[in-house]
Amino acid sequence: MIPKDPVMLLSFVNMKLRDYYRDLDDCCEALQIDRAQLVEQLAAIGYSYDGEANQFR
């Protein structure tokens, strides 16, 4: 289950990216998450995806 709270979602996704997936597309596909919606949710709290670091910052 994916957290609904944006801060918990940030922590969850960054952990998954760090530990399991090579990039955001791979993560979203594996977890069946809509990439655009995820990016929008995290942008609402001031975070954007950094492909080089493979995390939201």
N, CA, C and O atoms as a Maestro MAE file, in Angstrom:
{
 s_m_m2io_version
 :::
 2.0.0
}

f_m_ct {
 s_m_title
 :::
 protein
 m_atom[228] {
  # First column is atom index #
  i_m_mmod_type
  r_m_x_coord
  r_m_y_coord
  r_m_z_coord
  i_m_residue_number
  s_m_chain_name
  s_m_pdb_residue_name
  s_m_pdb_atom_name
  i_m_atomic_number
  :::
  1 25 0.843 -1.186 0.000 1 A "MET " " N  " 7
  2 3 0.000 0.000 0.000 1 A "MET " " CA " 6
  3 2 0.885 1.246 0.000 1 A "MET " " C  " 6
  4 15 1.876 1.324 0.727 1 A "MET " " O  " 8
  5 25 0.516 2.192 -0.809 2 A "ILE " " N  " 7
  6 3 1.291 3.417 -0.964 2 A "ILE " " CA " 6
  7 2 0.690 4.496 -0.058 2 A "ILE " " C  " 6
  8 15 -0.523 4.706 -0.063 2 A "ILE " " O  " 8
  9 25 1.534 5.179 0.719 3 A "PRO " " N  " 7
  10 3 1.032 6.215 1.638 3 A "PRO " " CA " 6
  11 2 0.303 7.337 0.907 3 A "PRO " " C  " 6
  12 15 0.685 7.718 -0.199 3 A "PRO " " O  " 8
  13 25 -0.735 7.854 1.523 4 A "LYS " " N  " 7
  14 3 -1.490 8.972 0.952 4 A "LYS " " CA " 6
  15 2 -0.939 10.320 1.432 4 A "LYS " " C  " 6
  16 15 -0.997 11.312 0.706 4 A "LYS " " O  " 8
  17 25 -0.411 10.350 2.644 5 A "ASP " " N  " 7
  18 3 0.180 11.576 3.176 5 A "ASP " " CA " 6
  19 2 1.401 11.930 2.324 5 A "ASP " " C  " 6
  20 15 2.267 11.079 2.122 5 A "ASP " " O  " 8
  21 25 1.492 13.161 1.822 6 A "PRO " " N  " 7
  22 3 2.583 13.529 0.915 6 A "PRO " " CA " 6
  23 2 3.993 13.355 1.505 6 A "PRO " " C  " 6
  24 15 4.910 12.946 0.793 6 A "PRO " " O  " 8
  25 25 4.168 13.657 2.771 7 A "VAL " " N  " 7
  26 3 5.494 13.526 3.387 7 A "VAL " " CA " 6
  27 2 5.870 12.049 3.532 7 A "VAL " " C  " 6
  28 15 7.017 11.667 3.298 7 A "VAL " " O  " 8
  29 25 4.906 11.237 3.916 8 A "MET " " N  " 7
  30 3 5.153 9.793 4.005 8 A "MET " " CA " 6
  31 2 5.392 9.212 2.614 8 A "MET " " C  " 6
  32 15 6.226 8.323 2.442 8 A "MET " " O  " 8
  33 25 4.662 9.714 1.629 9 A "LEU " " N  " 7
  34 3 4.843 9.279 0.248 9 A "LEU " " CA " 6
  35 2 6.255 9.597 -0.225 9 A "LEU " " C  " 6
  36 15 6.898 8.766 -0.866 9 A "LEU " " O  " 8
  37 25 6.736 10.783 0.084 10 A "LEU " " N  " 7
  38 3 8.101 11.180 -0.271 10 A "LEU " " CA " 6
  39 2 9.110 10.197 0.308 10 A "LEU " " C  " 6
  40 15 9.986 9.709 -0.406 10 A "LEU " " O  " 8
  41 25 8.992 9.913 1.570 11 A "SER " " N  " 7
  42 3 9.911 8.991 2.239 11 A "SER " " CA " 6
  43 2 9.828 7.599 1.619 11 A "SER " " C  " 6
  44 15 10.856 6.973 1.358 11 A "SER " " O  " 8
  45 25 8.623 7.117 1.383 12 A "PHE " " N  " 7
  46 3 8.399 5.798 0.798 12 A "PHE " " CA " 6
  47 2 9.037 5.688 -0.592 12 A "PHE " " C  " 6
  48 15 9.770 4.740 -0.875 12 A "PHE " " O  " 8
  49 25 8.751 6.663 -1.445 13 A "VAL " " N  " 7
  50 3 9.259 6.620 -2.821 13 A "VAL " " CA " 6
  51 2 10.774 6.751 -2.845 13 A "VAL " " C  " 6
  52 15 11.436 6.025 -3.587 13 A "VAL " " O  " 8
  53 25 11.336 7.649 -2.062 14 A "ASN " " N  " 7
  54 3 12.796 7.789 -2.049 14 A "ASN " " CA " 6
  55 2 13.482 6.516 -1.546 14 A "ASN " " C  " 6
  56 15 14.548 6.148 -2.039 14 A "ASN " " O  " 8
  57 25 12.878 5.854 -0.577 15 A "MET " " N  " 7
  58 3 13.441 4.592 -0.091 15 A "MET " " CA " 6
  59 2 13.401 3.537 -1.191 15 A "MET " " C  " 6
  60 15 14.378 2.818 -1.402 15 A "MET " " O  " 8
  61 25 12.279 3.446 -1.886 16 A "LYS " " N  " 7
  62 3 12.158 2.476 -2.980 16 A "LYS " " CA " 6
  63 2 13.168 2.781 -4.085 16 A "LYS " " C  " 6
  64 15 13.811 1.875 -4.614 16 A "LYS " " O  " 8
  65 25 13.303 4.062 -4.430 17 A "LEU " " N  " 7
  66 3 14.265 4.445 -5.466 17 A "LEU " " CA " 6
  67 2 15.690 4.100 -5.040 17 A "LEU " " C  " 6
  68 15 16.475 3.583 -5.835 17 A "LEU " " O  " 8
  69 25 16.009 4.382 -3.816 18 A "ARG " " N  " 7
  70 3 17.363 4.126 -3.305 18 A "ARG " " CA " 6
  71 2 17.671 2.630 -3.253 18 A "ARG " " C  " 6
  72 15 18.760 2.205 -3.639 18 A "ARG " " O  " 8
  73 25 16.719 1.837 -2.781 19 A "ASP " " N  " 7
  74 3 16.996 0.433 -2.495 19 A "ASP " " CA " 6
  75 2 16.658 -0.546 -3.613 19 A "ASP " " C  " 6
  76 15 17.230 -1.635 -3.666 19 A "ASP " " O  " 8
  77 25 15.736 -0.182 -4.513 20 A "TYR " " N  " 7
  78 3 15.237 -1.187 -5.446 20 A "TYR " " CA " 6
  79 2 15.221 -0.820 -6.925 20 A "TYR " " C  " 6
  80 15 15.301 -1.715 -7.767 20 A "TYR " " O  " 8
  81 25 15.122 0.446 -7.271 21 A "TYR " " N  " 7
  82 3 14.866 0.805 -8.665 21 A "TYR " " CA " 6
  83 2 15.921 1.734 -9.240 21 A "TYR " " C  " 6
  84 15 16.463 2.592 -8.543 21 A "TYR " " O  " 8
  85 25 16.202 1.548 -10.523 22 A "ARG " " N  " 7
  86 3 17.255 2.334 -11.180 22 A "ARG " " CA " 6
  87 2 16.804 3.739 -11.554 22 A "ARG " " C  " 6
  88 15 17.628 4.641 -11.700 22 A "ARG " " O  " 8
  89 25 15.470 3.928 -11.711 23 A "ASP " " N  " 7
  90 3 14.957 5.259 -12.018 23 A "ASP " " CA " 6
  91 2 13.468 5.337 -11.691 23 A "ASP " " C  " 6
  92 15 12.847 4.344 -11.313 23 A "ASP " " O  " 8
  93 25 12.917 6.523 -11.842 24 A "LEU " " N  " 7
  94 3 11.523 6.755 -11.468 24 A "LEU " " CA " 6
  95 2 10.567 5.957 -12.345 24 A "LEU " " C  " 6
  96 15 9.566 5.442 -11.847 24 A "LEU " " O  " 8
  97 25 10.848 5.845 -13.622 25 A "ASP " " N  " 7
  98 3 9.976 5.085 -14.513 25 A "ASP " " CA " 6
  99 2 9.908 3.621 -14.093 25 A "ASP " " C  " 6
  100 15 8.828 3.031 -14.060 25 A "ASP " " O  " 8
  101 25 11.041 3.046 -13.777 26 A "ASP " " N  " 7
  102 3 11.114 1.654 -13.322 26 A "ASP " " CA " 6
  103 2 10.303 1.474 -12.036 26 A "ASP " " C  " 6
  104 15 9.557 0.505 -11.897 26 A "ASP " " O  " 8
  105 25 10.451 2.399 -11.116 27 A "CYS " " N  " 7
  106 3 9.736 2.353 -9.839 27 A "CYS " " CA " 6
  107 2 8.228 2.449 -10.060 27 A "CYS " " C  " 6
  108 15 7.470 1.645 -9.518 27 A "CYS " " O  " 8
  109 25 7.797 3.412 -10.839 28 A "CYS " " N  " 7
  110 3 6.367 3.601 -11.078 28 A "CYS " " CA " 6
  111 2 5.749 2.394 -11.772 28 A "CYS " " C  " 6
  112 15 4.638 1.981 -11.441 28 A "CYS " " O  " 8
  113 25 6.462 1.842 -12.718 29 A "GLU " " N  " 7
  114 3 5.956 0.663 -13.420 29 A "GLU " " CA " 6
  115 2 5.806 -0.520 -12.453 29 A "GLU " " C  " 6
  116 15 4.772 -1.187 -12.441 29 A "GLU " " O  " 8
  117 25 6.819 -0.771 -11.661 30 A "ALA " " N  " 7
  118 3 6.794 -1.906 -10.734 30 A "ALA " " CA " 6
  119 2 5.714 -1.749 -9.659 30 A "ALA " " C  " 6
  120 15 5.068 -2.724 -9.277 30 A "ALA " " O  " 8
  121 25 5.524 -0.527 -9.178 31 A "LEU " " N  " 7
  122 3 4.554 -0.281 -8.106 31 A "LEU " " CA " 6
  123 2 3.168 0.092 -8.637 31 A "LEU " " C  " 6
  124 15 2.234 0.318 -7.868 31 A "LEU " " O  " 8
  125 25 3.053 0.152 -9.960 32 A "GLN " " N  " 7
  126 3 1.802 0.528 -10.626 32 A "GLN " " CA " 6
  127 2 1.295 1.882 -10.132 32 A "GLN " " C  " 6
  128 15 0.139 2.034 -9.735 32 A "GLN " " O  " 8
  129 25 2.209 2.865 -10.173 33 A "ILE " " N  " 7
  130 3 1.920 4.236 -9.770 33 A "ILE " " CA " 6
  131 2 1.902 5.096 -11.029 33 A "ILE " " C  " 6
  132 15 2.744 4.920 -11.910 33 A "ILE " " O  " 8
  133 25 0.967 6.008 -11.121 34 A "ASP " " N  " 7
  134 3 0.936 6.960 -12.228 34 A "ASP " " CA " 6
  135 2 2.039 7.992 -11.995 34 A "ASP " " C  " 6
  136 15 1.999 8.745 -11.022 34 A "ASP " " O  " 8
  137 25 3.019 8.019 -12.891 35 A "ARG " " N  " 7
  138 3 4.193 8.881 -12.711 35 A "ARG " " CA " 6
  139 2 3.802 10.350 -12.611 35 A "ARG " " C  " 6
  140 15 4.271 11.059 -11.721 35 A "ARG " " O  " 8
  141 25 2.950 10.808 -13.514 36 A "ALA " " N  " 7
  142 3 2.558 12.225 -13.531 36 A "ALA " " CA " 6
  143 2 1.861 12.619 -12.229 36 A "ALA " " C  " 6
  144 15 2.112 13.695 -11.686 36 A "ALA " " O  " 8
  145 25 1.002 11.761 -11.740 37 A "GLN " " N  " 7
  146 3 0.293 12.044 -10.490 37 A "GLN " " CA " 6
  147 2 1.267 12.090 -9.309 37 A "GLN " " C  " 6
  148 15 1.154 12.953 -8.439 37 A "GLN " " O  " 8
  149 25 2.214 11.165 -9.284 38 A "LEU " " N  " 7
  150 3 3.217 11.140 -8.223 38 A "LEU " " CA " 6
  151 2 4.052 12.418 -8.229 38 A "LEU " " C  " 6
  152 15 4.259 13.046 -7.191 38 A "LEU " " O  " 8
  153 25 4.523 12.786 -9.408 39 A "VAL " " N  " 7
  154 3 5.341 14.005 -9.539 39 A "VAL " " CA " 6
  155 2 4.531 15.224 -9.089 39 A "VAL " " C  " 6
  156 15 5.063 16.107 -8.415 39 A "VAL " " O  " 8
  157 25 3.262 15.273 -9.454 40 A "GLU " " N  " 7
  158 3 2.397 16.383 -9.066 40 A "GLU " " CA " 6
  159 2 2.186 16.436 -7.548 40 A "GLU " " C  " 6
  160 15 2.237 17.508 -6.946 40 A "GLU " " O  " 8
  161 25 1.951 15.276 -6.941 41 A "GLN " " N  " 7
  162 3 1.739 15.222 -5.484 41 A "GLN " " CA " 6
  163 2 2.974 15.713 -4.736 41 A "GLN " " C  " 6
  164 15 2.859 16.452 -3.758 41 A "GLN " " O  " 8
  165 25 4.145 15.304 -5.191 42 A "LEU " " N  " 7
  166 3 5.364 15.701 -4.482 42 A "LEU " " CA " 6
  167 2 5.769 17.134 -4.815 42 A "LEU " " C  " 6
  168 15 6.407 17.800 -4.000 42 A "LEU " " O  " 8
  169 25 5.408 17.610 -5.994 43 A "ALA " " N  " 7
  170 3 5.657 19.019 -6.337 43 A "ALA " " CA " 6
  171 2 4.835 19.938 -5.431 43 A "ALA " " C  " 6
  172 15 5.257 21.049 -5.112 43 A "ALA " " O  " 8
  173 25 3.667 19.464 -5.026 44 A "ALA " " N  " 7
  174 3 2.798 20.260 -4.158 44 A "ALA " " CA " 6
  175 2 3.432 20.539 -2.795 44 A "ALA " " C  " 6
  176 15 3.050 21.492 -2.116 44 A "ALA " " O  " 8
  177 25 4.399 19.712 -2.394 45 A "ILE " " N  " 7
  178 3 5.100 19.968 -1.127 45 A "ILE " " CA " 6
  179 2 6.546 20.427 -1.368 45 A "ILE " " C  " 6
  180 15 7.375 20.433 -0.458 45 A "ILE " " O  " 8
  181 25 6.820 20.811 -2.622 46 A "GLY " " N  " 7
  182 3 8.106 21.441 -2.928 46 A "GLY " " CA " 6
  183 2 9.214 20.517 -3.385 46 A "GLY " " C  " 6
  184 15 10.381 20.905 -3.336 46 A "GLY " " O  " 8
  185 25 8.898 19.308 -3.828 47 A "TYR " " N  " 7
  186 3 9.927 18.356 -4.248 47 A "TYR " " CA " 6
  187 2 9.806 18.036 -5.727 47 A "TYR " " C  " 6
  188 15 8.704 17.975 -6.274 47 A "TYR " " O  " 8
  189 25 10.941 17.834 -6.364 48 A "SER " " N  " 7
  190 3 10.964 17.409 -7.762 48 A "SER " " CA " 6
  191 2 11.974 16.276 -7.905 48 A "SER " " C  " 6
  192 15 12.893 16.139 -7.097 48 A "SER " " O  " 8
  193 25 11.790 15.479 -8.929 49 A "TYR " " N  " 7
  194 3 12.653 14.322 -9.140 49 A "TYR " " CA " 6
  195 2 13.986 14.748 -9.740 49 A "TYR " " C  " 6
  196 15 14.021 15.480 -10.729 49 A "TYR " " O  " 8
  197 25 15.068 14.296 -9.150 50 A "ASP " " N  " 7
  198 3 16.427 14.511 -9.637 50 A "ASP " " CA " 6
  199 2 16.914 13.176 -10.186 50 A "ASP " " C  " 6
  200 15 17.239 12.263 -9.428 50 A "ASP " " O  " 8
  201 25 16.961 13.072 -11.515 51 A "GLY " " N  " 7
  202 3 17.343 11.824 -12.168 51 A "GLY " " CA " 6
  203 2 18.765 11.394 -11.878 51 A "GLY " " C  " 6
  204 15 19.045 10.199 -11.778 51 A "GLY " " O  " 8
  205 25 19.665 12.349 -11.742 52 A "GLU " " N  " 7
  206 3 21.064 12.008 -11.442 52 A "GLU " " CA " 6
  207 2 21.201 11.360 -10.062 52 A "GLU " " C  " 6
  208 15 21.937 10.388 -9.888 52 A "GLU " " O  " 8
  209 25 20.491 11.905 -9.106 53 A "ALA " " N  " 7
  210 3 20.550 11.371 -7.734 53 A "ALA " " CA " 6
  211 2 19.533 10.242 -7.536 53 A "ALA " " C  " 6
  212 15 19.590 9.519 -6.540 53 A "ALA " " O  " 8
  213 25 18.609 10.094 -8.479 54 A "ASN " " N  " 7
  214 3 17.531 9.107 -8.396 54 A "ASN " " CA " 6
  215 2 16.747 9.253 -7.095 54 A "ASN " " C  " 6
  216 15 16.529 8.290 -6.359 54 A "ASN " " O  " 8
  217 25 16.334 10.487 -6.841 55 A "GLN " " N  " 7
  218 3 15.508 10.752 -5.662 55 A "GLN " " CA " 6
  219 2 14.769 12.072 -5.835 55 A "GLN " " C  " 6
  220 15 15.114 12.896 -6.682 55 A "GLN " " O  " 8
  221 25 13.751 12.247 -5.014 56 A "PHE " " N  " 7
  222 3 13.044 13.532 -4.991 56 A "PHE " " CA " 6
  223 2 13.779 14.425 -4.004 56 A "PHE " " C  " 6
  224 15 14.128 14.012 -2.897 56 A "PHE " " O  " 8
  225 25 14.003 15.656 -4.437 57 A "ARG " " N  " 7
  226 3 14.707 16.648 -3.593 57 A "ARG " " CA " 6
  227 2 13.897 17.914 -3.526 57 A "ARG " " C  " 6
  228 15 14.304 18.874 -2.871 57 A "ARG " " O  " 8
  :::
 }
 m_bond[227] {
  # First column is bond index #
  i_m_from
  i_m_to
  i_m_order
  :::
  1 1 2 1
  2 2 3 1
  3 3 4 2
  4 3 5 1
  5 5 6 1
  6 6 7 1
  7 7 8 2
  8 7 9 1
  9 9 10 1
  10 10 11 1
  11 11 12 2
  12 11 13 1
  13 13 14 1
  14 14 15 1
  15 15 16 2
  16 15 17 1
  17 17 18 1
  18 18 19 1
  19 19 20 2
  20 19 21 1
  21 21 22 1
  22 22 23 1
  23 23 24 2
  24 23 25 1
  25 25 26 1
  26 26 27 1
  27 27 28 2
  28 27 29 1
  29 29 30 1
  30 30 31 1
  31 31 32 2
  32 31 33 1
  33 33 34 1
  34 34 35 1
  35 35 36 2
  36 35 37 1
  37 37 38 1
  38 38 39 1
  39 39 40 2
  40 39 41 1
  41 41 42 1
  42 42 43 1
  43 43 44 2
  44 43 45 1
  45 45 46 1
  46 46 47 1
  47 47 48 2
  48 47 49 1
  49 49 50 1
  50 50 51 1
  51 51 52 2
  52 51 53 1
  53 53 54 1
  54 54 55 1
  55 55 56 2
  56 55 57 1
  57 57 58 1
  58 58 59 1
  59 59 60 2
  60 59 61 1
  61 61 62 1
  62 62 63 1
  63 63 64 2
  64 63 65 1
  65 65 66 1
  66 66 67 1
  67 67 68 2
  68 67 69 1
  69 69 70 1
  70 70 71 1
  71 71 72 2
  72 71 73 1
  73 73 74 1
  74 74 75 1
  75 75 76 2
  76 75 77 1
  77 77 78 1
  78 78 79 1
  79 79 80 2
  80 79 81 1
  81 81 82 1
  82 82 83 1
  83 83 84 2
  84 83 85 1
  85 85 86 1
  86 86 87 1
  87 87 88 2
  88 87 89 1
  89 89 90 1
  90 90 91 1
  91 91 92 2
  92 91 93 1
  93 93 94 1
  94 94 95 1
  95 95 96 2
  96 95 97 1
  97 97 98 1
  98 98 99 1
  99 99 100 2
  100 99 101 1
  101 101 102 1
  102 102 103 1
  103 103 104 2
  104 103 105 1
  105 105 106 1
  106 106 107 1
  107 107 108 2
  108 107 109 1
  109 109 110 1
  110 110 111 1
  111 111 112 2
  112 111 113 1
  113 113 114 1
  114 114 115 1
  115 115 116 2
  116 115 117 1
  117 117 118 1
  118 118 119 1
  119 119 120 2
  120 119 121 1
  121 121 122 1
  122 122 123 1
  123 123 124 2
  124 123 125 1
  125 125 126 1
  126 126 127 1
  127 127 128 2
  128 127 129 1
  129 129 130 1
  130 130 131 1
  131 131 132 2
  132 131 133 1
  133 133 134 1
  134 134 135 1
  135 135 136 2
  136 135 137 1
  137 137 138 1
  138 138 139 1
  139 139 140 2
  140 139 141 1
  141 141 142 1
  142 142 143 1
  143 143 144 2
  144 143 145 1
  145 145 146 1
  146 146 147 1
  147 147 148 2
  148 147 149 1
  149 149 150 1
  150 150 151 1
  151 151 152 2
  152 151 153 1
  153 153 154 1
  154 154 155 1
  155 155 156 2
  156 155 157 1
  157 157 158 1
  158 158 159 1
  159 159 160 2
  160 159 161 1
  161 161 162 1
  162 162 163 1
  163 163 164 2
  164 163 165 1
  165 165 166 1
  166 166 167 1
  167 167 168 2
  168 167 169 1
  169 169 170 1
  170 170 171 1
  171 171 172 2
  172 171 173 1
  173 173 174 1
  174 174 175 1
  175 175 176 2
  176 175 177 1
  177 177 178 1
  178 178 179 1
  179 179 180 2
  180 179 181 1
  181 181 182 1
  182 182 183 1
  183 183 184 2
  184 183 185 1
  185 185 186 1
  186 186 187 1
  187 187 188 2
  188 187 189 1
  189 189 190 1
  190 190 191 1
  191 191 192 2
  192 191 193 1
  193 193 194 1
  194 194 195 1
  195 195 196 2
  196 195 197 1
  197 197 198 1
  198 198 199 1
  199 199 200 2
  200 199 201 1
  201 201 202 1
  202 202 203 1
  203 203 204 2
  204 203 205 1
  205 205 206 1
  206 206 207 1
  207 207 208 2
  208 207 209 1
  209 209 210 1
  210 210 211 1
  211 211 212 2
  212 211 213 1
  213 213 214 1
  214 214 215 1
  215 215 216 2
  216 215 217 1
  217 217 218 1
  218 218 219 1
  219 219 220 2
  220 219 221 1
  221 221 222 1
  222 222 223 1
  223 223 224 2
  224 223 225 1
  225 225 226 1
  226 226 227 1
  227 227 228 2
  :::
 }
}
